[in-house]
Amino acid sequence: MKYVRRLAPLAILYVALILAPSSAFSKAQKEWNGYLIDRMCMKAVASSVNPLDFVYHHTKDCVLMPACKKKGFTLYLAKEKKWLHLNKKGNELAEKVIVKSKRNSAFYVSVKGILTKNGVLEVDAIQEIEAKEHQK
């Protein structure tokens, strides 16, 4: 009888895990395209009527300044006029992409990851891509 009492909670947990939908344990990964900018400078233009002009001309030198990159990075979704903060891994990947970029500004990227409820992107990968307005 003691043996059954000990195993009962484990059996219930096991059944609950089997019957629970898999979506409860794994969030769907998505892809977003937008511009990378440091959070420090983003705060200066976040409420602007047209932040894209600033984001588009924001230079590599500024983005990579120690004080700016220390604050982390944000992905600006121009169509939605929305800012998505990157998590720690995303900040590290964003810095690498910007350093390697041949561009001096307008760092347009594709970000794969999971958007949390508080608007932070849990980043899996970042890749620089060509924006339509950059094509000649």
C-alpha positions as CSV (number, residue, x, y, z in Angstrom):
1,M,0.0,0.0,0.0
2,K,2.9,2.4,0.8
3,Y,4.3,1.6,-2.6
4,V,1.1,2.6,-4.4
5,R,0.9,5.9,-2.4
6,R,4.4,6.8,-3.5
7,L,3.8,6.0,-7.2
8,A,0.4,7.6,-7.5
9,P,1.6,11.2,-7.9
10,L,4.2,10.1,-10.4
11,A,1.6,8.1,-12.4
12,I,-0.7,11.2,-12.5
13,L,2.1,13.4,-13.7
14,Y,3.1,10.9,-16.3
15,V,-0.5,10.7,-17.7
16,A,-0.8,14.5,-17.6
17,L,2.4,14.9,-19.6
18,I,1.2,12.4,-22.2
19,L,-2.2,13.9,-22.6
20,A,-1.1,17.6,-22.6
21,P,-0.9,19.2,-26.0
22,S,2.7,19.6,-27.3
23,S,2.1,23.3,-28.0
24,A,1.9,23.8,-24.2
25,F,5.6,22.9,-24.0
26,S,7.0,24.3,-27.2
27,K,6.4,27.7,-28.7
28,A,6.4,28.2,-32.4
29,Q,9.5,29.7,-33.9
30,K,8.8,32.6,-36.4
31,E,10.8,34.9,-38.7
32,W,10.8,38.7,-38.7
33,N,12.5,41.1,-41.1
34,G,13.5,44.5,-39.9
35,Y,16.3,46.9,-39.1
36,L,18.8,46.4,-36.2
37,I,19.4,49.4,-34.0
38,D,20.9,49.8,-30.5
39,R,18.4,50.3,-27.7
40,M,20.1,53.5,-26.5
41,C,19.4,55.3,-29.8
42,M,16.1,53.6,-30.2
43,K,14.8,55.3,-27.1
44,A,15.6,58.7,-28.7
45,V,13.4,58.0,-31.7
46,A,10.8,55.5,-30.5
47,S,8.0,58.1,-30.3
48,S,9.0,59.9,-33.5
49,V,6.5,60.1,-36.3
50,N,9.0,58.6,-38.8
51,P,11.7,56.6,-36.9
52,L,12.6,54.8,-40.1
53,D,14.5,57.8,-41.4
54,F,16.8,57.7,-38.3
55,V,17.0,53.9,-38.3
56,Y,17.9,53.9,-42.0
57,H,20.8,56.4,-41.5
58,H,22.0,55.2,-38.1
59,T,25.7,54.4,-38.6
60,K,27.8,51.3,-37.8
61,D,30.1,53.6,-35.8
62,C,27.3,54.6,-33.5
63,V,25.7,51.2,-33.1
64,L,29.0,49.7,-32.1
65,M,30.0,52.3,-29.6
66,P,30.6,50.6,-26.2
67,A,27.8,52.5,-24.4
68,C,25.3,51.8,-27.2
69,K,26.0,48.1,-27.8
70,K,26.1,47.6,-24.0
71,K,22.3,48.4,-23.8
72,G,21.5,45.7,-26.4
73,F,19.7,45.7,-29.7
74,T,16.2,46.1,-31.0
75,L,14.6,45.0,-34.3
76,Y,12.5,47.7,-35.9
77,L,9.6,46.4,-38.0
78,A,9.0,49.3,-40.4
79,K,5.6,48.2,-41.8
80,E,4.2,47.6,-38.3
81,K,6.1,50.5,-36.7
82,K,7.0,48.1,-33.9
83,W,10.1,47.6,-31.8
84,L,11.2,44.1,-30.6
85,H,14.0,43.9,-28.1
86,L,16.5,41.0,-28.6
87,N,17.5,38.6,-25.8
88,K,21.1,38.1,-24.7
89,K,21.9,35.6,-27.5
90,G,20.2,37.9,-30.0
91,N,22.3,40.8,-28.9
92,E,25.5,38.8,-29.4
93,L,24.4,37.6,-32.8
94,A,23.3,41.1,-33.8
95,E,26.7,42.6,-32.9
96,K,28.4,39.9,-35.1
97,V,26.1,40.6,-38.0
98,I,26.7,44.4,-37.8
99,V,30.5,43.9,-37.5
100,K,30.6,41.7,-40.5
101,S,28.2,43.8,-42.6
102,K,29.6,45.7,-45.6
103,R,27.0,48.4,-44.9
104,N,27.6,51.5,-43.0
105,S,23.9,51.9,-42.0
106,A,20.5,50.3,-42.5
107,F,21.2,46.8,-41.2
108,Y,18.3,44.9,-42.6
109,V,18.1,41.4,-41.2
110,S,16.0,38.3,-40.9
111,V,15.6,37.1,-37.3
112,K,14.4,33.6,-36.4
113,G,13.1,33.0,-32.9
114,I,10.3,33.1,-30.4
115,L,8.5,36.2,-29.3
116,T,7.8,36.2,-25.6
117,K,4.7,37.7,-24.0
118,N,6.7,40.8,-22.9
119,G,7.9,41.5,-26.5
120,V,11.4,40.2,-26.2
121,L,12.7,38.0,-29.1
122,E,14.3,34.9,-28.0
123,V,16.7,34.7,-31.0
124,D,17.9,31.5,-32.6
125,A,19.5,33.1,-35.7
126,I,20.1,36.4,-37.4
127,Q,21.1,36.9,-41.1
128,E,21.6,40.1,-43.0
129,I,19.3,40.3,-46.0
130,E,18.7,42.7,-48.9
131,A,15.8,45.1,-48.3
132,K,13.8,46.1,-51.4
133,E,14.7,49.7,-51.0
134,H,18.4,48.8,-51.1
135,Q,18.1,47.0,-54.5
136,K,19.1,49.0,-57.5
